[in-house]
């Protein structure tokens, strides 16, 4: 089973979250986590969501972060939020983990926080992932961190949550490749 959790930077799983982001997203853009944190100082204000599974190591359960997504609420203005740093471990892509992370994040953004819209800077290779979730393209291609991107967004359906926050997922879900 995979559990989606909402954590903070002082949570014990945060170090695994940042290591996953560094491995899947940042290294390819020429960043390590510390240089990224310096250039993008939203780490402590973002809402952190992680996908966690449990492995058994020498008879003891060990929690492992296999996916992550961040939401910066009320950015760049009240009522809007920015989604960033969506990553799924490369060995676990295609299991629906990214989709479930985004459903949980959207539900939190629209239901709990009452945001009216969230947006992201999607790498071109991830645009189909977001479009399958109902996101729309906003504008022309641009380069960010040396990688082609498009701005994409989704709006709250009449101010109601888009879905209930899922607690666990099974293995037979939609294809997900947020990279």
Secondary structure by P-SEA (a helix, b strand, c coil): cbbbbbbcccccaaaaaaaaaaacccccccccaaaaaaaccccccbbbbbbbbbbbcccbbbbbbccccccccccccccbbbbccccccccccccaaaaaaaaaaaaaaccccccccccccccccaaaaaaaacccccccccccccbbbbbbbcccccccccccccccccccccccccc
